[in-house]
Amino acid sequence: MDRTIVRLGSADADAATATLSAAFMSDSAMMWLFPDDEVRSRRLPPLMRWTFEDHLRHGMALGTPGAEAVTLWRPPGAVHEHAALTPPAMVRFLAMLGTAVMRAEKLDRTIEKHLPQGEQQFYLRMAAVRPDWQGQGLGGLTIRAGLAEVDAAGLPSVLETATESNVGLYRAMGFEVIDTWDVARDGPRFWTMARQVQANAA
């Protein structure tokens, strides 16, 4: 498999959607949104496709040429952007999320609340590796490609994870925990992490 990291585009939507859906099937936040396995397997693909296409419009998507690994980034100016809940948007989100639409809105708003203020930063919104390619370093390779762009811009970056085992992996890339929080009384715990401007950044 080609381990080159490239910018993904609309032609990669099907493969990226499959990777994101498979990788987040067992994610604690997605399990909170969709507790039923069958519902989650049905709802995740349209949600992940919308998320991927949203980042093509407002951010950047990096990954392997076959989208076996995918990272979704929000650049400066789009970090705190939030989809407006207009009537047409509500119809679209209801079709994607069903009865989980209000939980999804709460999750999105709570994540935003715990992001550092300001737009002069990059936001790693999602990182995923197709399950049959996990454990081969593709996730780190793809994230570091994004961090190279962050460093070239001389800016900090931020992310959150609901997987505690990821905290150490992100620390190895220069991130530090700046906040720990629960999305709801019955919801998952999140770790918000930030990476400061690197000394050798351009």
Backbone bond lengths (Angstrom), bond angles and torsions (degrees), N, CA, C in turn:
res aa  C-N    CA-C-N  psi(-1)  N-CA   C-N-CA  omega(-1)  CA-C   N-CA-C  phi
1 M - - - 1.464 - - 1.525 110.32 -
2 D 1.315 116.00 140.85 1.459 122.25 178.95 1.529 108.98 -70.98
3 R 1.350 117.29 119.94 1.461 121.90 -178.74 1.528 111.65 -96.44
4 T 1.315 117.44 12.15 1.461 120.70 173.61 1.524 109.05 -66.99
5 I 1.329 116.69 142.33 1.468 120.92 177.57 1.522 108.04 -102.81
6 V 1.338 115.53 128.14 1.460 121.45 -175.63 1.526 108.99 -129.87
7 R 1.322 115.57 166.49 1.467 120.58 169.82 1.519 108.38 -78.03
8 L 1.313 115.63 128.20 1.453 120.59 179.35 1.523 109.58 -88.59
9 G 1.326 115.90 152.80 1.457 121.06 -178.97 1.510 111.76 -133.93
10 S 1.318 115.71 -167.94 1.464 120.57 -175.28 1.520 112.38 -61.86
11 A 1.327 117.53 -28.67 1.464 120.14 178.95 1.523 112.04 -67.90
12 D 1.337 116.74 -17.14 1.466 121.50 -178.76 1.525 112.54 -95.96
13 A 1.337 117.27 5.63 1.464 120.05 -171.49 1.521 112.68 -60.59
14 D 1.321 118.47 -42.48 1.465 120.19 -178.24 1.524 111.35 -64.02
15 A 1.333 116.81 -48.22 1.462 120.34 -178.28 1.523 110.89 -67.24
16 A 1.332 117.68 -40.74 1.464 120.31 179.26 1.521 111.10 -65.42
17 T 1.332 116.83 -40.78 1.457 120.54 178.17 1.517 110.67 -60.83
18 A 1.329 117.16 -42.63 1.468 120.81 179.28 1.522 110.97 -63.08
19 T 1.331 117.35 -42.23 1.472 120.67 179.53 1.520 111.21 -65.62
20 L 1.324 117.34 -48.67 1.459 121.30 -178.76 1.529 110.68 -61.96
21 S 1.317 117.59 -42.70 1.464 121.31 -178.45 1.522 111.10 -64.75
22 A 1.329 116.64 -45.38 1.463 120.14 -179.21 1.524 111.43 -66.81
23 A 1.341 116.61 -41.63 1.461 120.34 -176.89 1.520 112.14 -68.82
24 F 1.335 117.85 -33.14 1.463 120.64 -176.50 1.529 113.14 -96.94
25 M 1.315 117.54 6.38 1.460 120.54 179.84 1.525 111.40 -60.63
26 S 1.338 116.73 -35.08 1.470 120.49 -179.34 1.525 112.68 -106.25
27 D 1.329 117.27 14.09 1.468 121.59 177.91 1.530 109.50 -71.45
28 S 1.323 117.03 136.63 1.467 120.12 -174.05 1.524 112.40 -64.05
29 A 1.335 118.00 -33.07 1.464 119.82 178.37 1.528 110.63 -68.51
30 M 1.336 116.69 -42.10 1.462 119.50 178.63 1.529 110.83 -68.85
31 M 1.323 117.32 -32.99 1.459 120.62 177.09 1.525 110.91 -69.52
32 W 1.327 117.00 -29.78 1.465 120.47 175.22 1.525 110.14 -72.19
33 L 1.336 116.54 -40.45 1.462 119.58 177.74 1.528 111.25 -64.76
34 F 1.328 115.31 -44.54 1.468 121.53 -174.80 1.535 108.50 -127.75
35 P 1.316 118.85 82.53 1.470 120.70 -175.85 1.531 114.04 -61.31
36 D 1.318 117.32 -30.59 1.460 120.95 -178.61 1.531 110.38 -82.13
37 D 1.330 117.09 128.09 1.464 121.15 -176.46 1.528 112.56 -59.08
38 E 1.319 116.66 -42.68 1.462 119.97 -177.74 1.524 110.76 -66.64
39 V 1.330 115.51 -42.46 1.467 119.51 178.21 1.521 110.03 -63.63
40 R 1.319 116.67 -42.72 1.469 120.59 -179.28 1.528 110.89 -63.00
41 S 1.321 117.60 -43.45 1.464 120.05 -179.88 1.529 111.77 -65.46
42 R 1.324 117.10 -25.68 1.465 121.30 178.92 1.525 111.92 -86.09
43 R 1.337 116.51 -35.96 1.468 120.35 -175.01 1.532 113.55 -84.85
44 L 1.324 117.26 -29.25 1.464 118.65 -174.89 1.533 113.83 -63.32
45 P 1.334 120.76 -44.40 1.473 117.93 -177.33 1.524 114.80 -57.22
46 P 1.346 120.53 -47.88 1.474 116.93 177.44 1.524 113.15 -65.34
47 L 1.340 117.42 -34.48 1.461 120.03 177.97 1.524 110.88 -65.65
48 M 1.325 117.14 -44.56 1.458 120.71 -178.77 1.524 111.86 -70.22
49 R 1.320 117.04 -33.30 1.468 118.94 176.25 1.527 109.70 -65.70
50 W 1.331 116.98 -44.61 1.463 119.59 177.86 1.525 109.93 -60.64
51 T 1.337 117.42 -42.87 1.466 121.38 -179.35 1.525 110.70 -62.18
52 F 1.331 116.63 -45.10 1.464 120.36 178.81 1.527 110.96 -61.48
53 E 1.323 116.73 -48.07 1.462 119.78 -178.81 1.524 111.80 -66.40
54 D 1.331 117.20 -32.51 1.462 120.85 175.66 1.521 110.65 -62.68
55 H 1.336 116.82 -37.46 1.468 119.53 178.77 1.518 111.97 -75.44
56 L 1.311 117.87 -24.45 1.467 118.21 172.04 1.521 110.36 -67.16
57 R 1.333 117.13 -32.36 1.467 121.03 -179.79 1.533 111.86 -80.94
58 H 1.313 117.34 -39.62 1.463 120.93 -168.98 1.533 114.27 -119.70
59 G 1.310 118.03 1.19 1.451 119.68 -177.05 1.510 111.14 -152.29
60 M 1.322 115.49 -142.33 1.458 119.60 176.29 1.523 108.71 -143.51
61 A 1.328 114.20 147.49 1.458 121.92 177.57 1.523 107.57 -120.08
62 L 1.312 116.08 124.32 1.457 121.95 178.70 1.522 108.75 -117.58
63 G 1.320 116.00 146.97 1.453 118.59 178.02 1.507 111.77 -177.67
64 T 1.314 115.19 -178.25 1.456 121.06 173.96 1.528 108.73 -72.31
65 P 1.325 118.19 158.46 1.468 119.89 -176.98 1.530 114.02 -57.64
66 G 1.319 117.73 -28.56 1.454 120.71 177.06 1.513 113.51 -95.39
67 A 1.336 117.06 7.07 1.472 123.96 -179.53 1.530 111.96 59.61
68 E 1.349 116.63 30.59 1.467 118.67 172.75 1.527 110.34 -68.59
69 A 1.324 116.60 -26.38 1.466 123.87 173.17 1.519 107.67 -127.93
70 V 1.330 116.40 137.35 1.465 122.05 -175.83 1.524 108.86 -139.41
71 T 1.327 116.51 134.15 1.461 121.54 168.86 1.518 108.61 -127.00
72 L 1.328 115.22 139.36 1.457 122.20 179.71 1.522 108.61 -115.30
73 W 1.310 116.71 123.64 1.463 123.55 -175.22 1.519 110.57 -120.17
74 R 1.328 115.04 142.30 1.465 121.74 166.65 1.528 107.30 -104.84
75 P 1.327 117.75 123.88 1.461 121.00 179.35 1.517 111.06 -84.84
76 P 1.324 118.51 172.78 1.459 121.25 175.65 1.523 111.05 -52.27
77 G 1.312 115.88 135.28 1.452 121.00 -178.05 1.506 113.59 100.16
78 A 1.328 117.47 -16.44 1.464 121.15 -179.32 1.525 112.52 -127.93
79 V 1.327 117.15 6.60 1.470 121.07 -174.48 1.523 111.43 -60.55
80 H 1.326 116.62 -45.22 1.465 120.55 -174.90 1.524 112.65 -101.21
81 E 1.315 116.46 13.94 1.461 118.93 179.87 1.526 110.21 -65.76
82 H 1.322 115.15 136.70 1.464 121.21 -176.54 1.521 107.94 -133.74
83 A 1.321 116.45 128.44 1.469 119.95 -178.81 1.524 110.15 -61.44
84 A 1.325 116.25 126.46 1.462 120.81 -179.53 1.526 110.26 -69.73
85 L 1.326 115.73 136.76 1.460 120.29 -179.30 1.532 110.47 -87.45
86 T 1.315 115.35 64.54 1.463 121.17 173.49 1.534 108.40 -73.35
87 P 1.343 118.16 162.96 1.471 119.03 177.90 1.528 113.78 -53.89
88 P 1.352 120.23 -45.58 1.476 118.31 177.23 1.529 112.45 -62.52
89 A 1.353 116.34 -37.26 1.462 119.08 178.90 1.520 110.87 -65.92
90 M 1.328 116.74 -39.64 1.457 119.88 178.52 1.522 111.13 -61.83
91 V 1.323 117.49 -40.07 1.470 120.61 177.53 1.525 110.02 -61.36
92 R 1.343 116.28 -44.20 1.463 120.69 179.87 1.528 110.93 -64.31
93 F 1.329 116.95 -45.80 1.466 119.82 -178.48 1.524 111.66 -67.66
94 L 1.323 117.36 -36.84 1.466 119.90 176.50 1.524 110.63 -62.36
95 A 1.325 116.44 -39.51 1.460 119.57 178.39 1.526 111.06 -64.47
96 M 1.336 117.27 -36.89 1.463 120.81 -179.99 1.521 112.31 -76.78
97 L 1.342 116.21 -42.35 1.461 121.12 -165.89 1.523 114.32 -105.32
98 G 1.315 117.11 -19.75 1.460 118.99 -177.47 1.519 111.33 60.99
99 T 1.322 116.49 -136.30 1.467 121.03 -176.79 1.528 113.12 -70.08
100 A 1.343 117.70 -8.50 1.472 120.65 179.53 1.524 112.37 -85.93
101 V 1.341 117.96 5.10 1.460 119.81 -171.87 1.522 111.95 -61.65
102 M 1.332 118.83 -39.52 1.459 119.88 -179.20 1.525 111.68 -73.53
103 R 1.324 116.91 -34.57 1.469 119.12 174.25 1.529 110.29 -63.23
104 A 1.326 116.05 -41.59 1.460 120.00 179.33 1.524 111.07 -62.93
105 E 1.328 116.42 -40.66 1.458 120.24 177.68 1.526 110.65 -64.07
106 K 1.330 117.18 -41.83 1.468 120.93 178.09 1.524 110.75 -63.43
107 L 1.331 116.71 -42.94 1.455 120.47 179.02 1.517 110.79 -61.50
108 D 1.319 116.66 -46.54 1.464 120.97 -178.81 1.523 111.18 -62.03
109 R 1.320 116.67 -45.52 1.468 120.74 -179.18 1.530 111.22 -66.41
110 T 1.326 117.19 -37.17 1.468 119.68 -178.06 1.521 110.90 -72.32
111 I 1.329 116.81 -38.67 1.461 119.96 174.30 1.523 109.91 -58.24
112 E 1.328 116.44 -47.78 1.465 121.05 -179.17 1.524 111.26 -59.88
113 K 1.324 116.39 -39.95 1.462 120.93 -179.67 1.518 111.90 -60.66
114 H 1.332 117.39 -31.19 1.460 121.04 -176.02 1.527 113.39 -97.69
115 L 1.329 117.39 3.62 1.460 119.63 172.78 1.526 109.74 -79.99
116 P 1.328 118.19 145.77 1.463 119.39 173.83 1.526 110.54 -57.96
117 Q 1.314 116.24 144.64 1.456 121.42 179.75 1.521 110.25 -69.34
118 G 1.329 114.72 160.03 1.459 119.81 175.12 1.519 111.92 95.66
119 E 1.316 114.72 161.44 1.455 121.41 -176.26 1.525 113.88 -110.95
120 Q 1.320 117.96 -4.29 1.459 119.83 -178.75 1.523 110.61 -85.57
121 Q 1.316 114.79 63.77 1.458 122.84 -179.80 1.524 108.12 -162.70
122 F 1.314 115.81 163.77 1.454 122.14 172.48 1.526 108.55 -106.01
123 Y 1.331 116.75 148.94 1.454 122.22 -177.16 1.531 108.60 -124.64
124 L 1.323 115.74 114.48 1.461 121.11 174.19 1.523 107.60 -81.71
125 R 1.317 116.15 99.95 1.462 121.09 -173.09 1.519 112.21 -78.77
126 M 1.331 117.27 -40.94 1.465 120.91 -179.64 1.519 109.98 -149.30
127 A 1.329 114.93 145.89 1.462 121.83 172.39 1.525 107.15 -137.31
128 A 1.311 116.38 129.90 1.455 120.07 -175.80 1.522 110.59 -145.30
129 V 1.318 115.22 145.45 1.461 122.63 172.57 1.524 107.33 -128.80
130 R 1.314 116.43 134.87 1.459 120.46 178.47 1.526 109.07 -55.97
131 P 1.317 119.11 133.58 1.470 120.84 -173.30 1.521 114.95 -50.85
132 D 1.321 118.91 -37.75 1.469 119.19 -178.53 1.527 113.12 -75.90
133 W 1.347 117.84 -3.56 1.458 121.55 175.67 1.523 111.97 -115.48
134 Q 1.317 118.30 5.64 1.459 120.48 179.46 1.526 110.91 -70.92
135 G 1.331 115.21 153.76 1.458 120.79 179.18 1.515 114.49 83.45
136 Q 1.325 118.04 9.91 1.458 121.42 -178.82 1.530 112.39 -116.77
137 G 1.319 116.57 13.37 1.457 120.66 174.79 1.515 115.62 84.47
138 L 1.330 117.95 5.11 1.460 119.59 -177.17 1.523 112.23 -68.48
139 G 1.340 116.61 -36.54 1.462 119.45 179.85 1.512 111.42 -62.02
140 G 1.335 116.53 -49.40 1.459 120.53 178.83 1.509 112.40 -62.71
141 L 1.322 116.37 -38.86 1.462 121.07 179.24 1.527 110.95 -61.98
142 T 1.328 115.66 -43.14 1.464 119.99 -177.54 1.525 111.31 -71.71
143 I 1.337 116.62 -40.63 1.469 119.65 178.20 1.520 110.46 -64.24
144 R 1.320 117.59 -42.38 1.465 120.25 -179.04 1.523 111.61 -65.31
145 A 1.321 117.69 -30.31 1.467 119.62 175.32 1.525 110.00 -63.73
146 G 1.327 116.76 -39.68 1.461 119.73 175.63 1.515 111.76 -67.46
147 L 1.328 116.44 -40.29 1.462 119.83 179.87 1.531 111.59 -65.67
148 A 1.313 117.27 -27.84 1.467 119.33 175.28 1.525 110.10 -63.80
149 E 1.328 117.26 -37.63 1.465 120.18 176.45 1.526 110.90 -69.61
150 V 1.333 115.83 -38.29 1.467 120.82 176.15 1.528 110.07 -59.68
151 D 1.324 115.99 -47.78 1.464 120.39 -178.37 1.524 111.60 -65.91
152 A 1.329 116.38 -36.41 1.471 119.36 178.05 1.521 111.13 -63.02
153 A 1.340 115.96 -30.29 1.470 120.48 178.35 1.522 111.72 -84.67
154 G 1.344 117.54 -9.83 1.462 120.96 179.39 1.516 113.21 67.23
155 L 1.339 116.91 38.87 1.463 121.58 -175.24 1.527 111.11 -125.99
156 P 1.336 116.70 160.86 1.465 120.18 173.67 1.525 110.32 -80.20
157 S 1.335 115.82 173.59 1.466 121.06 176.75 1.518 109.19 -141.96
158 V 1.317 115.17 160.89 1.461 121.60 -175.27 1.520 108.86 -142.90
159 L 1.322 116.15 153.76 1.455 122.63 175.70 1.516 108.07 -155.28
160 E 1.339 115.40 168.95 1.460 119.14 167.32 1.525 107.61 -136.20
161 T 1.323 115.40 151.80 1.453 120.88 177.36 1.513 109.35 -137.72
162 A 1.328 115.60 144.18 1.464 120.95 174.58 1.522 110.66 -104.36
163 T 1.332 116.18 14.23 1.465 122.21 179.05 1.520 108.66 -117.32
164 E 1.316 116.86 108.57 1.465 120.22 -174.37 1.521 112.17 -60.13
165 S 1.334 117.50 -33.99 1.468 119.55 -178.91 1.528 112.03 -65.85
166 N 1.338 118.13 -17.13 1.463 120.76 177.64 1.523 112.66 -78.31
167 V 1.327 116.97 -18.21 1.470 120.06 -174.66 1.522 110.66 -59.17
168 G 1.319 117.23 -46.18 1.460 120.69 179.72 1.519 112.53 -64.17
169 L 1.336 117.34 -36.39 1.460 121.30 178.45 1.520 110.75 -63.84
170 Y 1.339 115.77 -42.49 1.457 119.02 179.84 1.530 111.20 -71.88
171 R 1.327 116.41 -33.66 1.482 118.45 176.04 1.528 110.12 -59.75
172 A 1.313 117.37 -38.46 1.466 120.85 -179.72 1.522 111.67 -64.33
173 M 1.336 117.03 -18.33 1.463 121.39 177.99 1.529 112.00 -97.35
174 G 1.322 117.10 4.05 1.460 120.26 176.47 1.512 115.46 104.15
175 F 1.328 118.69 1.05 1.465 122.01 178.13 1.530 110.15 -83.50
176 E 1.328 115.67 149.73 1.461 121.86 174.23 1.520 108.97 -131.00
177 V 1.317 116.42 147.23 1.460 121.27 179.12 1.524 109.32 -69.44
178 I 1.322 116.43 128.15 1.462 120.51 176.98 1.528 111.87 -115.88
179 D 1.339 117.28 -10.48 1.460 120.45 -178.88 1.519 108.64 -163.28
180 T 1.323 115.94 143.86 1.464 122.60 173.64 1.515 106.82 -130.12
181 W 1.321 117.52 130.92 1.453 119.70 -172.82 1.520 110.87 -156.03
182 D 1.324 115.35 161.11 1.459 122.79 176.75 1.526 108.35 -111.19
183 V 1.313 116.74 136.77 1.458 119.60 -177.25 1.524 111.60 -70.68
184 A 1.332 117.45 -27.58 1.463 123.11 178.29 1.523 107.47 -163.54
185 R 1.318 116.20 170.98 1.464 119.77 -179.39 1.523 111.15 -56.53
186 D 1.331 115.94 -37.56 1.463 120.11 -179.04 1.527 112.04 -104.11
187 G 1.337 116.71 11.17 1.455 120.40 -174.93 1.508 113.40 -97.95
188 P 1.310 116.79 175.14 1.469 121.50 -177.74 1.521 112.49 -74.74
189 R 1.321 114.50 159.43 1.471 121.73 173.80 1.522 108.97 -87.91
190 F 1.324 114.83 141.22 1.464 121.78 178.30 1.524 110.17 -120.08
191 W 1.314 114.46 152.13 1.463 122.50 171.81 1.521 107.25 -119.27
192 T 1.331 117.60 116.37 1.459 121.43 173.03 1.521 107.20 -90.25
193 M 1.325 116.19 131.33 1.462 121.07 -174.98 1.524 109.54 -129.65
194 A 1.320 116.06 145.44 1.465 120.96 -179.85 1.526 109.51 -129.42
195 R 1.296 115.45 148.96 1.467 123.71 177.25 1.520 106.96 -123.00
196 Q 1.300 115.55 119.08 1.457 120.13 -176.48 1.538 110.66 -76.23
197 V 1.328 115.08 167.82 1.465 120.00 176.91 1.518 109.26 -56.86
198 Q 1.299 115.93 129.75 1.462 120.76 -178.09 1.528 110.35 -79.07
199 A 1.311 114.99 145.13 1.467 120.53 -174.47 1.522 112.24 -59.82
200 N 1.337 116.75 -31.19 1.472 119.48 -177.24 1.519 112.11 -98.11
201 A 1.366 116.35 13.35 1.468 118.91 -179.28 1.523 110.41 -68.24
202 A 1.309 115.73 150.26 1.474 119.83 -179.54 1.507 109.83 -68.92
